[in-house]
Amino acid sequence: MNSHIVTPPSARHTINHNGHTLTVTIPSQRNIFIIIILSIWLLFWSIGELVVGGMLIAGVISFIIDPDPIAAVMLLPGLFMIIWFIFWTIGGGFATYTLLWSIAGQEIITINDQTLTLRRALFRFGKPKEYTTDHIRDLRASAETLSPNNVMNPARGLAFWGITGGNIAFDYGAQTYRFGAGIDEAEAKQIVTTILDRYPQYGKQLTTKDYETLSPS
């Protein structure tokens, strides 16, 4: 009986050794289903944005030209439309960012002896966040799970879209930070192994002295 041998999936990340710096680049997870759904939704969003936005602009111009007190009272139903339009615009902005992130987003992790820098970049633009070696503890592969403690956290929704979170974690002070969104736990282990082979200090554990420093006096 012939058996089909499963080909091991290739890693999505790339690693660049540049002198005393290690750079890990992780592209966003390109989920075709999400890209198609968001593209369709944004098409209808654009129509609604143009129609309602045009109505609001026309109403404001009309009121400026003829400021009738009765017309001012009639603007009350328009307040709901304005509020709806604001939230509709915000929703469209988030959907647009999510779509672009799914297509062209990437996480860039830069590590050296002094710092670990995380940057979530879209078209190479993104604000870096720098963490110092002295405060980093227990860099590890850690599958991100949903718990009762964070189910209401807005960041969880962003993690679902691959914008935040990830399967690589480290402790920094009294908080845990994550990166590696969209990669599998196995690939997360590969990345962590590569980092710790070169910078083992990032894998050091929390000590009693660290705990006393973090605890309130």
Backbone as JSON Lines, residues from 0, in Angstrom:
{"i":0,"aa":"M","n":[0.84,-1.2,0.0],"ca":[0.0,0.0,0.0],"c":[0.88,1.25,0.0]}
{"i":1,"aa":"N","n":[0.67,2.09,-0.98],"ca":[1.45,3.32,-1.07],"c":[0.94,4.36,-0.08]}
{"i":2,"aa":"S","n":[1.86,5.0,0.59],"ca":[1.49,6.06,1.52],"c":[1.97,7.39,0.98]}
{"i":3,"aa":"H","n":[1.24,8.41,1.32],"ca":[1.6,9.75,0.85],"c":[2.38,10.46,1.94]}
{"i":4,"aa":"I","n":[3.61,10.79,1.64],"ca":[4.46,11.48,2.62],"c":[4.17,12.97,2.57]}
{"i":5,"aa":"V","n":[3.83,13.52,3.72],"ca":[3.51,14.94,3.81],"c":[4.8,15.76,3.77]}
{"i":6,"aa":"T","n":[4.85,16.71,2.88],"ca":[6.01,17.6,2.77],"c":[5.98,18.63,3.89]}
{"i":7,"aa":"P","n":[7.05,18.76,4.64],"ca":[7.07,19.76,5.73],"c":[6.86,21.17,5.19]}
{"i":8,"aa":"P","n":[5.95,21.93,5.77],"ca":[5.73,23.31,5.31],"c":[6.99,24.16,5.53]}
{"i":9,"aa":"S","n":[7.24,25.07,4.64],"ca":[8.39,25.96,4.79],"c":[8.04,27.12,5.71]}
{"i":10,"aa":"A","n":[9.07,27.67,6.32],"ca":[8.87,28.8,7.24],"c":[8.55,30.07,6.46]}
{"i":11,"aa":"R","n":[7.76,30.96,7.07],"ca":[7.4,32.21,6.41],"c":[8.37,33.34,6.77]}
{"i":12,"aa":"H","n":[9.08,33.19,7.88],"ca":[9.96,34.27,8.32],"c":[11.32,34.19,7.63]}
{"i":13,"aa":"T","n":[12.01,35.3,7.64],"ca":[13.38,35.36,7.15],"c":[14.25,35.97,8.25]}
{"i":14,"aa":"I","n":[15.51,35.54,8.29],"ca":[16.43,36.02,9.32],"c":[17.68,36.57,8.64]}
{"i":15,"aa":"N","n":[18.09,37.73,9.1],"ca":[19.28,38.39,8.55],"c":[20.27,38.68,9.67]}
{"i":16,"aa":"H","n":[21.48,38.13,9.54],"ca":[22.55,38.41,10.49],"c":[23.39,39.56,9.94]}
{"i":17,"aa":"N","n":[23.42,40.66,10.66],"ca":[24.16,41.83,10.19],"c":[25.08,42.32,11.31]}
{"i":18,"aa":"G","n":[26.29,41.78,11.32],"ca":[27.23,42.17,12.36],"c":[26.76,41.71,13.73]}
{"i":19,"aa":"H","n":[26.5,42.68,14.61],"ca":[26.06,42.37,15.96],"c":[24.54,42.43,16.11]}
{"i":20,"aa":"T","n":[23.83,42.45,15.0],"ca":[22.37,42.58,15.02],"c":[21.72,41.42,14.28]}
{"i":21,"aa":"L","n":[20.64,40.94,14.85],"ca":[19.84,39.87,14.23],"c":[18.47,40.46,13.89]}
{"i":22,"aa":"T","n":[18.06,40.35,12.64],"ca":[16.77,40.89,12.22],"c":[15.87,39.76,11.73]}
{"i":23,"aa":"V","n":[14.7,39.66,12.34],"ca":[13.71,38.65,11.95],"c":[12.53,39.38,11.3]}
{"i":24,"aa":"T","n":[12.18,38.98,10.1],"ca":[11.05,39.59,9.4],"c":[9.96,38.54,9.19]}
{"i":25,"aa":"I","n":[8.75,38.87,9.66],"ca":[7.61,37.95,9.56],"c":[6.51,38.64,8.77]}
{"i":26,"aa":"P","n":[6.22,38.18,7.57],"ca":[5.13,38.79,6.79],"c":[3.77,38.46,7.39]}
{"i":27,"aa":"S","n":[2.81,39.32,7.17],"ca":[1.46,39.06,7.67],"c":[0.88,37.82,7.02]}
{"i":28,"aa":"Q","n":[-0.06,37.2,7.71],"ca":[-0.7,36.0,7.18],"c":[-1.73,36.41,6.12]}
{"i":29,"aa":"R","n":[-1.5,36.05,4.9],"ca":[-2.38,36.45,3.8],"c":[-3.53,35.47,3.66]}
{"i":30,"aa":"N","n":[-4.59,35.76,4.42],"ca":[-5.78,34.92,4.39],"c":[-6.67,35.38,3.23]}
{"i":31,"aa":"I","n":[-6.75,34.56,2.19],"ca":[-7.49,34.93,0.98],"c":[-8.97,35.18,1.3]}
{"i":32,"aa":"F","n":[-9.54,34.37,2.18],"ca":[-10.96,34.52,2.53],"c":[-11.21,35.89,3.15]}
{"i":33,"aa":"I","n":[-10.35,36.28,4.1],"ca":[-10.51,37.58,4.76],"c":[-10.32,38.71,3.76]}
{"i":34,"aa":"I","n":[-9.34,38.58,2.88],"ca":[-9.08,39.62,1.88],"c":[-10.29,39.81,0.97]}
{"i":35,"aa":"I","n":[-10.9,38.71,0.53],"ca":[-12.07,38.8,-0.35],"c":[-13.26,39.42,0.38]}
{"i":36,"aa":"I","n":[-13.52,38.95,1.61],"ca":[-14.66,39.46,2.39],"c":[-14.5,40.95,2.66]}
{"i":37,"aa":"L","n":[-13.32,41.38,3.08],"ca":[-13.1,42.79,3.37],"c":[-13.19,43.64,2.1]}
{"i":38,"aa":"S","n":[-12.71,43.12,0.99],"ca":[-12.78,43.87,-0.26],"c":[-14.23,44.11,-0.67]}
{"i":39,"aa":"I","n":[-15.07,43.07,-0.54],"ca":[-16.49,43.21,-0.87],"c":[-17.17,44.18,0.08]}
{"i":40,"aa":"W","n":[-16.87,44.03,1.38],"ca":[-17.5,44.91,2.38],"c":[-17.11,46.36,2.14]}
{"i":41,"aa":"L","n":[-15.85,46.61,1.8],"ca":[-15.39,47.97,1.57],"c":[-16.02,48.58,0.32]}
{"i":42,"aa":"L","n":[-16.4,47.75,-0.63],"ca":[-17.1,48.25,-1.8],"c":[-18.44,48.85,-1.4]}
{"i":43,"aa":"F","n":[-19.21,48.12,-0.59],"ca":[-20.5,48.63,-0.11],"c":[-20.29,49.78,0.87]}
{"i":44,"aa":"W","n":[-19.2,49.7,1.66],"ca":[-18.9,50.79,2.6],"c":[-18.66,52.09,1.83]}
{"i":45,"aa":"S","n":[-17.96,52.02,0.72],"ca":[-17.67,53.22,-0.07],"c":[-18.95,53.85,-0.6]}
{"i":46,"aa":"I","n":[-19.88,53.01,-1.03],"ca":[-21.17,53.53,-1.53],"c":[-21.91,54.26,-0.42]}
{"i":47,"aa":"G","n":[-22.0,53.62,0.75],"ca":[-22.67,54.25,1.89],"c":[-21.98,55.53,2.32]}
{"i":48,"aa":"E","n":[-20.65,55.52,2.3],"ca":[-19.88,56.71,2.69],"c":[-20.17,57.88,1.75]}
{"i":49,"aa":"L","n":[-20.21,57.6,0.46],"ca":[-20.46,58.67,-0.52],"c":[-21.89,59.19,-0.45]}
{"i":50,"aa":"V","n":[-22.86,58.26,-0.31],"ca":[-24.27,58.68,-0.3],"c":[-24.6,59.48,0.95]}
{"i":51,"aa":"V","n":[-24.27,58.92,2.11],"ca":[-24.61,59.6,3.38],"c":[-23.76,60.85,3.54]}
{"i":52,"aa":"G","n":[-22.48,60.77,3.2],"ca":[-21.63,61.95,3.29],"c":[-22.12,63.07,2.4]}
{"i":53,"aa":"G","n":[-22.58,62.72,1.19],"ca":[-23.12,63.73,0.28],"c":[-24.38,64.37,0.83]}
{"i":54,"aa":"M","n":[-25.25,63.56,1.45],"ca":[-26.48,64.09,2.04],"c":[-26.17,65.06,3.18]}
{"i":55,"aa":"L","n":[-25.19,64.7,4.02],"ca":[-24.84,65.56,5.15],"c":[-24.25,66.89,4.65]}
{"i":56,"aa":"I","n":[-23.38,66.81,3.68],"ca":[-22.77,68.04,3.15],"c":[-23.83,68.93,2.49]}
{"i":57,"aa":"A","n":[-24.73,68.31,1.74],"ca":[-25.8,69.07,1.09],"c":[-26.7,69.74,2.13]}
{"i":58,"aa":"G","n":[-27.0,69.02,3.23],"ca":[-27.85,69.58,4.28],"c":[-27.19,70.75,4.97]}
{"i":59,"aa":"V","n":[-25.88,70.64,5.25],"ca":[-25.16,71.73,5.9],"c":[-25.12,72.96,5.0]}
{"i":60,"aa":"I","n":[-24.83,72.77,3.74],"ca":[-24.78,73.89,2.8],"c":[-26.14,74.56,2.69]}
{"i":61,"aa":"S","n":[-27.2,73.74,2.64],"ca":[-28.55,74.28,2.54],"c":[-28.91,75.11,3.76]}
{"i":62,"aa":"F","n":[-28.51,74.64,4.95],"ca":[-28.82,75.36,6.19],"c":[-28.04,76.66,6.28]}
{"i":63,"aa":"I","n":[-26.79,76.65,5.78],"ca":[-25.98,77.87,5.8],"c":[-26.59,78.93,4.89]}
{"i":64,"aa":"I","n":[-27.07,78.5,3.76],"ca":[-27.67,79.43,2.8],"c":[-28.98,79.98,3.33]}
{"i":65,"aa":"D","n":[-29.78,79.12,3.97],"ca":[-31.09,79.54,4.47],"c":[-31.27,79.04,5.89]}
{"i":66,"aa":"P","n":[-30.74,79.78,6.91],"ca":[-30.8,79.32,8.31],"c":[-32.2,79.49,8.91]}
{"i":67,"aa":"D","n":[-33.1,78.65,8.53],"ca":[-34.48,78.69,9.02],"c":[-34.55,77.98,10.38]}
{"i":68,"aa":"P","n":[-35.15,78.64,11.45],"ca":[-35.27,77.99,12.76],"c":[-36.01,76.66,12.69]}
{"i":69,"aa":"I","n":[-37.01,76.57,11.86],"ca":[-37.74,75.3,11.71],"c":[-36.81,74.23,11.16]}
{"i":70,"aa":"A","n":[-35.97,74.65,10.25],"ca":[-35.01,73.7,9.68],"c":[-34.04,73.21,10.74]}
{"i":71,"aa":"A","n":[-33.72,74.1,11.73],"ca":[-32.82,73.69,12.81],"c":[-33.43,72.57,13.63]}
{"i":72,"aa":"V","n":[-34.75,72.66,13.9],"ca":[-35.44,71.6,14.62],"c":[-35.43,70.31,13.81]}
{"i":73,"aa":"M","n":[-35.58,70.45,12.51],"ca":[-35.61,69.29,11.64],"c":[-34.24,68.61,11.54]}
{"i":74,"aa":"L","n":[-33.18,69.29,12.05],"ca":[-31.86,68.69,12.02],"c":[-31.71,67.59,13.07]}
{"i":75,"aa":"L","n":[-32.61,67.52,14.06],"ca":[-32.5,66.52,15.11],"c":[-32.41,65.1,14.56]}
{"i":76,"aa":"P","n":[-33.26,64.68,13.64],"ca":[-33.08,63.35,13.07],"c":[-31.73,63.19,12.38]}
{"i":77,"aa":"G","n":[-31.17,64.32,11.92],"ca":[-29.87,64.26,11.27],"c":[-28.73,63.98,12.23]}
{"i":78,"aa":"L","n":[-28.94,64.23,13.53],"ca":[-27.9,63.95,14.51],"c":[-27.59,62.45,14.55]}
{"i":79,"aa":"F","n":[-28.63,61.64,14.44],"ca":[-28.42,60.2,14.41],"c":[-27.61,59.81,13.18]}
{"i":80,"aa":"M","n":[-27.92,60.46,12.06],"ca":[-27.2,60.17,10.83],"c":[-25.73,60.57,10.96]}
{"i":81,"aa":"I","n":[-25.48,61.69,11.65],"ca":[-24.09,62.14,11.83],"c":[-23.32,61.14,12.68]}
{"i":82,"aa":"I","n":[-23.95,60.71,13.8],"ca":[-23.29,59.73,14.68],"c":[-23.03,58.43,13.93]}
{"i":83,"aa":"W","n":[-24.05,57.99,13.17],"ca":[-23.9,56.76,12.38],"c":[-22.75,56.91,11.38]}
{"i":84,"aa":"F","n":[-22.67,58.08,10.75],"ca":[-21.65,58.33,9.74],"c":[-20.26,58.29,10.35]}
{"i":85,"aa":"I","n":[-20.13,58.83,11.57],"ca":[-18.82,58.83,12.25],"c":[-18.35,57.4,12.5]}
{"i":86,"aa":"F","n":[-19.25,56.58,13.08],"ca":[-18.88,55.19,13.37],"c":[-18.68,54.39,12.08]}
{"i":87,"aa":"W","n":[-19.47,54.7,11.06],"ca":[-19.32,54.03,9.76],"c":[-17.95,54.34,9.16]}
{"i":88,"aa":"T","n":[-17.53,55.61,9.29],"ca":[-16.22,56.02,8.77],"c":[-15.09,55.34,9.53]}
{"i":89,"aa":"I","n":[-15.21,55.29,10.86],"ca":[-14.2,54.62,11.68],"c":[-14.11,53.14,11.32]}
{"i":90,"aa":"G","n":[-15.27,52.5,11.16],"ca":[-15.28,51.09,10.78],"c":[-14.62,50.86,9.43]}
{"i":91,"aa":"G","n":[-14.89,51.75,8.49],"ca":[-14.27,51.62,7.18],"c":[-12.76,51.82,7.24]}
{"i":92,"aa":"G","n":[-12.33,52.74,8.08],"ca":[-10.89,52.97,8.24],"c":[-10.2,51.74,8.81]}
{"i":93,"aa":"F","n":[-10.84,51.12,9.81],"ca":[-10.26,49.92,10.4],"c":[-10.21,48.78,9.38]}
{"i":94,"aa":"A","n":[-11.31,48.62,8.62],"ca":[-11.36,47.56,7.61],"c":[-10.3,47.78,6.54]}
{"i":95,"aa":"T","n":[-10.09,49.04,6.14],"ca":[-9.08,49.36,5.14],"c":[-7.69,49.02,5.64]}
{"i":96,"aa":"Y","n":[-7.41,49.41,6.89],"ca":[-6.1,49.09,7.47],"c":[-5.9,47.59,7.58]}
{"i":97,"aa":"T","n":[-6.94,46.87,8.01],"ca":[-6.84,45.43,8.14],"c":[-6.58,44.76,6.8]}
{"i":98,"aa":"L","n":[-7.27,45.23,5.77],"ca":[-7.06,44.68,4.43],"c":[-5.63,44.93,3.95]}
{"i":99,"aa":"L","n":[-5.16,46.16,4.12],"ca":[-3.8,46.48,3.7],"c":[-2.77,45.7,4.5]}
{"i":100,"aa":"W","n":[-3.05,45.52,5.81],"ca":[-2.14,44.74,6.66],"c":[-2.08,43.28,6.18]}
{"i":101,"aa":"S","n":[-3.23,42.74,5.82],"ca":[-3.28,41.35,5.35],"c":[-2.48,41.18,4.06]}
{"i":102,"aa":"I","n":[-2.39,42.24,3.28],"ca":[-1.69,42.16,1.98],"c":[-0.21,42.5,2.11]}
{"i":103,"aa":"A","n":[0.1,43.56,2.87],"ca":[1.48,44.08,2.84],"c":[2.1,44.29,4.22]}
{"i":104,"aa":"G","n":[1.46,43.86,5.29],"ca":[2.01,44.07,6.62],"c":[3.14,43.11,6.94]}
{"i":105,"aa":"Q","n":[4.01,43.51,7.83],"ca":[5.08,42.63,8.3],"c":[5.57,43.08,9.66]}
{"i":106,"aa":"E","n":[6.01,42.1,10.44],"ca":[6.63,42.37,11.73],"c":[8.14,42.29,11.55]}
{"i":107,"aa":"I","n":[8.82,43.3,12.06],"ca":[10.28,43.35,11.97],"c":[10.84,43.38,13.39]}
{"i":108,"aa":"I","n":[11.57,42.34,13.75],"ca":[12.14,42.22,15.09],"c":[13.65,42.35,14.98]}
{"i":109,"aa":"T","n":[14.19,43.35,15.65],"ca":[15.63,43.6,15.61],"c":[16.2,43.36,17.0]}
{"i":110,"aa":"I","n":[17.21,42.47,17.07],"ca":[17.77,42.09,18.36],"c":[19.28,42.32,18.36]}
{"i":111,"aa":"N","n":[19.77,42.9,19.45],"ca":[21.21,42.98,19.68],"c":[21.47,42.75,21.17]}
{"i":112,"aa":"D","n":[22.69,43.02,21.62],"ca":[23.03,42.75,23.02],"c":[22.3,43.65,24.0]}
{"i":113,"aa":"Q","n":[21.86,44.82,23.54],"ca":[21.25,45.78,24.46],"c":[19.73,45.85,24.39]}
{"i":114,"aa":"T","n":[19.18,45.64,23.2],"ca":[17.74,45.86,23.05],"c":[17.09,44.84,22.12]}
{"i":115,"aa":"L","n":[15.79,44.72,22.28],"ca":[14.93,43.98,21.36],"c":[13.88,44.98,20.88]}
{"i":116,"aa":"T","n":[13.82,45.19,19.57],"ca":[12.93,46.2,19.01],"c":[11.87,45.52,18.15]}
{"i":117,"aa":"L","n":[10.61,45.85,18.42],"ca":[9.49,45.32,17.65],"c":[8.9,46.45,16.8]}
{"i":118,"aa":"R","n":[8.66,46.13,15.54],"ca":[8.02,47.13,14.66],"c":[7.04,46.42,13.75]}
{"i":119,"aa":"R","n":[5.78,46.8,13.86],"ca":[4.76,46.3,12.94],"c":[4.62,47.32,11.82]}
{"i":120,"aa":"A","n":[5.12,46.96,10.65],"ca":[5.25,47.92,9.56],"c":[4.26,47.64,8.44]}
{"i":121,"aa":"L","n":[3.66,48.7,7.94],"ca":[2.78,48.62,6.77],"c":[3.4,49.5,5.7]}
{"i":122,"aa":"F","n":[3.77,48.88,4.57],"ca":[4.52,49.6,3.52],"c":[5.75,50.28,4.11]}
{"i":123,"aa":"R","n":[6.41,49.54,5.01],"ca":[7.66,49.96,5.66],"c":[7.48,51.08,6.68]}
{"i":124,"aa":"F","n":[6.25,51.51,6.92],"ca":[5.99,52.53,7.93],"c":[5.44,51.87,9.19]}
{"i":125,"aa":"G","n":[6.0,52.24,10.33],"ca":[5.52,51.67,11.58],"c":[6.4,52.15,12.72]}
{"i":126,"aa":"K","n":[5.8,52.46,13.84],"ca":[6.54,52.98,14.99],"c":[7.22,51.84,15.75]}
{"i":127,"aa":"P","n":[8.54,51.89,15.92],"ca":[9.23,50.82,16.66],"c":[9.04,50.96,18.16]}
{"i":128,"aa":"K","n":[9.0,49.82,18.83],"ca":[8.95,49.78,20.29],"c":[10.18,49.03,20.78]}
{"i":129,"aa":"E","n":[10.94,49.68,21.63],"ca":[12.23,49.15,22.05],"c":[12.18,48.68,23.5]}
{"i":130,"aa":"Y","n":[12.73,47.48,23.74],"ca":[12.75,46.89,25.08],"c":[14.2,46.57,25.43]}
{"i":131,"aa":"T","n":[14.63,46.96,26.63],"ca":[16.02,46.78,27.02],"c":[16.26,45.39,27.6]}
{"i":132,"aa":"T","n":[17.47,44.89,27.35],"ca":[17.84,43.54,27.78],"c":[17.69,43.34,29.28]}
{"i":133,"aa":"D","n":[18.03,44.37,30.06],"ca":[18.02,44.23,31.52],"c":[16.67,43.83,32.07]}
{"i":134,"aa":"H","n":[15.59,44.17,31.36],"ca":[14.25,43.9,31.88],"c":[13.52,42.78,31.16]}
{"i":135,"aa":"I","n":[14.12,42.21,30.12],"ca":[13.48,41.12,29.38],"c":[13.75,39.79,30.08]}
{"i":136,"aa":"R","n":[12.7,39.01,30.26],"ca":[12.82,37.7,30.88],"c":[12.04,36.66,30.08]}
{"i":137,"aa":"D","n":[12.6,35.47,30.01],"ca":[11.9,34.27,29.51],"c":[11.31,34.44,28.11]}
{"i":138,"aa":"L","n":[12.14,34.78,27.14],"ca":[11.69,34.77,25.75],"c":[11.34,33.34,25.37]}
{"i":139,"aa":"R","n":[10.15,33.12,24.83],"ca":[9.67,31.75,24.65],"c":[8.62,31.67,23.56]}
{"i":140,"aa":"A","n":[8.44,30.46,23.03],"ca":[7.3,30.18,22.17],"c":[6.13,29.86,23.08]}
{"i":141,"aa":"S","n":[5.03,30.57,22.89],"ca":[3.88,30.43,23.79],"c":[2.61,30.65,23.0]}
{"i":142,"aa":"A","n":[1.86,29.57,22.8],"ca":[0.62,29.66,22.03],"c":[-0.35,30.61,22.7]}
{"i":143,"aa":"E","n":[-0.85,31.57,21.93],"ca":[-1.78,32.56,22.46],"c":[-3.17,31.96,22.55]}
{"i":144,"aa":"T","n":[-3.78,32.05,23.71],"ca":[-5.1,31.48,23.92],"c":[-6.05,32.53,24.47]}
{"i":145,"aa":"L","n":[-7.33,32.3,24.3],"ca":[-8.36,33.2,24.81],"c":[-8.77,32.74,26.19]}
{"i":146,"aa":"S","n":[-8.73,33.65,27.15],"ca":[-9.09,33.31,28.53],"c":[-10.14,34.29,29.04]}
{"i":147,"aa":"P","n":[-10.86,33.93,30.14],"ca":[-11.86,34.85,30.69],"c":[-11.29,36.2,31.09]}
{"i":148,"aa":"N","n":[-9.96,36.24,31.35],"ca":[-9.34,37.49,31.79],"c":[-9.13,38.49,30.65]}
{"i":149,"aa":"N","n":[-9.05,37.98,29.41],"ca":[-8.78,38.91,28.32],"c":[-9.82,38.87,27.21]}
{"i":150,"aa":"V","n":[-10.94,38.15,27.45],"ca":[-11.94,38.02,26.4],"c":[-12.56,39.37,26.02]}
{"i":151,"aa":"M","n":[-12.6,40.31,26.99],"ca":[-13.18,41.62,26.72],"c":[-12.13,42.66,26.34]}
{"i":152,"aa":"N","n":[-10.89,42.23,26.22],"ca":[-9.81,43.14,25.87],"c":[-9.89,43.5,24.38]}
{"i":153,"aa":"P","n":[-9.99,44.79,24.04],"ca":[-10.08,45.17,22.62],"c":[-8.92,44.64,21.79]}
{"i":154,"aa":"A","n":[-7.75,44.47,22.41],"ca":[-6.59,43.97,21.68],"c":[-6.8,42.56,21.18]}
{"i":155,"aa":"R","n":[-7.7,41.82,21.84],"ca":[-7.97,40.45,21.39],"c":[-8.59,40.46,20.0]}
{"i":156,"aa":"G","n":[-9.46,41.45,19.75],"ca":[-10.06,41.55,18.42],"c":[-9.0,41.84,17.37]}
{"i":157,"aa":"L","n":[-8.02,42.68,17.73],"ca":[-6.93,42.98,16.8],"c":[-6.05,41.75,16.58]}
{"i":158,"aa":"A","n":[-5.89,40.95,17.63],"ca":[-5.09,39.73,17.5],"c":[-5.75,38.76,16.53]}
{"i":159,"aa":"F","n":[-7.09,38.73,16.51],"ca":[-7.81,37.85,15.58],"c":[-7.46,38.19,14.14]}
{"i":160,"aa":"W","n":[-7.28,39.48,13.85],"ca":[-6.94,39.91,12.5],"c":[-5.45,39.89,12.23]}
{"i":161,"aa":"G","n":[-4.67,39.45,13.22],"ca":[-3.23,39.36,13.03],"c":[-2.49,40.67,13.19]}
{"i":162,"aa":"I","n":[-3.14,41.68,13.77],"ca":[-2.52,43.0,13.92],"c":[-1.72,43.09,15.21]}
{"i":163,"aa":"T","n":[-2.14,42.37,16.23],"ca":[-1.42,42.36,17.5],"c":[-1.22,40.91,17.94]}
{"i":164,"aa":"G","n":[-0.54,40.75,19.07],"ca":[-0.37,39.42,19.64],"c":[0.6,38.56,18.87]}
{"i":165,"aa":"G","n":[0.57,37.26,19.14],"ca":[1.46,36.33,18.48],"c":[1.85,35.17,19.37]}
{"i":166,"aa":"N","n":[2.54,34.21,18.8],"ca":[2.93,33.0,19.52],"c":[4.33,33.04,20.1]}
{"i":167,"aa":"I","n":[4.94,34.22,20.12],"ca":[6.22,34.41,20.8],"c":[6.01,35.44,21.9]}
{"i":168,"aa":"A","n":[6.47,35.11,23.09],"ca":[6.21,35.99,24.24],"c":[7.48,36.22,25.04]}
{"i":169,"aa":"F","n":[7.5,37.34,25.76],"ca":[8.56,37.58,26.74],"c":[7.98,38.46,27.84]}
{"i":170,"aa":"D","n":[8.55,38.31,29.02],"ca":[8.11,39.1,30.17],"c":[8.99,40.34,30.26]}
{"i":171,"aa":"Y","n":[8.34,41.47,30.49],"ca":[9.05,42.75,30.57],"c":[8.46,43.5,31.74]}
{"i":172,"aa":"G","n":[9.22,43.58,32.84],"ca":[8.63,44.12,34.05],"c":[7.53,43.19,34.53]}
{"i":173,"aa":"A","n":[6.37,43.76,34.8],"ca":[5.24,42.98,35.3],"c":[4.21,42.69,34.22]}
{"i":174,"aa":"Q","n":[4.64,42.73,32.93],"ca":[3.71,42.5,31.84],"c":[4.34,41.58,30.79]}
{"i":175,"aa":"T","n":[3.48,40.83,30.1],"ca":[3.93,39.94,29.04],"c":[3.61,40.57,27.69]}
{"i":176,"aa":"Y","n":[4.6,40.6,26.82],"ca":[4.43,41.14,25.47],"c":[4.57,40.01,24.45]}
{"i":177,"aa":"R","n":[3.87,40.17,23.32],"ca":[3.85,39.12,22.31],"c":[4.15,39.67,20.92]}
{"i":178,"aa":"F","n":[4.7,38.8,20.1],"ca":[4.85,39.11,18.67],"c":[4.83,37.79,17.9]}
{"i":179,"aa":"G","n":[4.95,37.89,16.59],"ca":[4.85,36.68,15.77],"c":[3.4,36.34,15.45]}
{"i":180,"aa":"A","n":[2.6,37.35,15.12],"ca":[1.19,37.12,14.81],"c":[1.06,36.33,13.51]}
{"i":181,"aa":"G","n":[0.22,35.33,13.53],"ca":[-0.06,34.6,12.3],"c":[0.84,33.42,12.04]}
{"i":182,"aa":"I","n":[1.95,33.27,12.78],"ca":[2.81,32.11,12.56],"c":[2.39,30.98,13.48]}
{"i":183,"aa":"D","n":[2.69,29.76,13.07],"ca":[2.35,28.59,13.86],"c":[3.3,28.46,15.04]}
{"i":184,"aa":"E","n":[2.89,27.68,16.04],"ca":[3.72,27.51,17.23],"c":[5.06,26.87,16.88]}
{"i":185,"aa":"A","n":[5.06,25.95,15.9],"ca":[6.32,25.3,15.51],"c":[7.31,26.3,14.94]}
{"i":186,"aa":"E","n":[6.83,27.23,14.12],"ca":[7.71,28.25,13.56],"c":[8.16,29.21,14.64]}
{"i":187,"aa":"A","n":[7.29,29.49,15.6],"ca":[7.66,30.34,16.73],"c":[8.84,29.73,17.48]}
{"i":188,"aa":"K","n":[8.83,28.4,17.66],"ca":[9.93,27.72,18.34],"c":[11.23,27.86,17.55]}
{"i":189,"aa":"Q","n":[11.14,27.79,16.23],"ca":[12.34,27.96,15.4],"c":[12.95,29.34,15.59]}
{"i":190,"aa":"I","n":[12.09,30.36,15.6],"ca":[12.57,31.74,15.76],"c":[13.2,31.93,17.13]}
{"i":191,"aa":"V","n":[12.54,31.45,18.17],"ca":[13.06,31.6,19.53],"c":[14.39,30.88,19.68]}
{"i":192,"aa":"T","n":[14.5,29.69,19.12],"ca":[15.76,28.94,19.19],"c":[16.89,29.71,18.53]}
{"i":193,"aa":"T","n":[16.62,30.3,17.36],"ca":[17.64,31.08,16.66],"c":[18.08,32.29,17.48]}
{"i":194,"aa":"I","n":[17.13,32.98,18.1],"ca":[17.46,34.16,18.9],"c":[18.28,33.78,20.11]}
{"i":195,"aa":"L","n":[17.83,32.74,20.83],"ca":[18.5,32.36,22.07],"c":[19.87,31.73,21.82]}
{"i":196,"aa":"D","n":[20.05,31.12,20.65],"ca":[21.38,30.59,20.33],"c":[22.41,31.71,20.26]}
{"i":197,"aa":"R","n":[21.96,32.86,19.8],"ca":[22.89,33.98,19.65],"c":[22.85,34.91,20.86]}
{"i":198,"aa":"Y","n":[21.66,35.07,21.45],"ca":[21.51,35.96,22.61],"c":[20.83,35.2,23.74]}
{"i":199,"aa":"P","n":[21.55,34.32,24.42],"ca":[20.95,33.5,25.49],"c":[20.42,34.32,26.67]}
{"i":200,"aa":"Q","n":[20.89,35.55,26.81],"ca":[20.44,36.39,27.93],"c":[18.95,36.68,27.87]}
{"i":201,"aa":"Y","n":[18.34,36.59,26.68],"ca":[16.91,36.87,26.57],"c":[16.05,35.73,27.1]}
{"i":202,"aa":"G","n":[16.67,34.6,27.37],"ca":[15.91,33.48,27.91],"c":[16.0,33.33,29.4]}
{"i":203,"aa":"K","n":[16.7,34.25,30.06],"ca":[16.86,34.12,31.51],"c":[15.51,34.26,32.22]}
{"i":204,"aa":"Q","n":[15.4,33.56,33.34],"ca":[14.13,33.49,34.06],"c":[14.01,34.61,35.09]}
{"i":205,"aa":"L","n":[12.8,34.81,35.54],"ca":[12.54,35.8,36.59],"c":[13.15,35.31,37.9]}
{"i":206,"aa":"T","n":[13.91,36.16,38.56],"ca":[14.55,35.8,39.83],"c":[13.83,36.46,40.99]}
{"i":207,"aa":"T","n":[14.19,36.04,42.18],"ca":[13.6,36.64,43.39],"c":[13.89,38.14,43.46]}
{"i":208,"aa":"K","n":[15.1,38.51,43.02],"ca":[15.47,39.94,43.03],"c":[14.6,40.71,42.05]}
{"i":209,"aa":"D","n":[14.32,40.11,40.87],"ca":[13.44,40.77,39.91],"c":[12.05,40.95,40.49]}
{"i":210,"aa":"Y","n":[11.56,39.92,41.17],"ca":[10.21,39.96,41.73],"c":[10.12,41.02,42.81]}
{"i":211,"aa":"E","n":[11.15,41.15,43.62],"ca":[11.14,42.17,44.68],"c":[11.16,43.56,44.08]}
{"i":212,"aa":"T","n":[11.83,43.71,42.94],"ca":[11.87,45.01,42.25],"c":[10.51,45.38,41.69]}
{"i":213,"aa":"L","n":[9.78,44.38,41.19],"ca":[8.48,44.63,40.58],"c":[7.37,44.81,41.61]}
{"i":214,"aa":"S","n":[7.56,44.21,42.79],"ca":[6.5,44.27,43.81],"c":[6.43,45.67,44.42]}
{"i":215,"aa":"P","n":[5.2,46.13,44.73],"ca":[5.06,47.44,45.36],"c":[5.69,47.45,46.73]}
{"i":216,"aa":"S","n":[6.32,48.56,47.1],"ca":[6.99,48.65,48.4],"c":[5.97,48.86,49.51]}
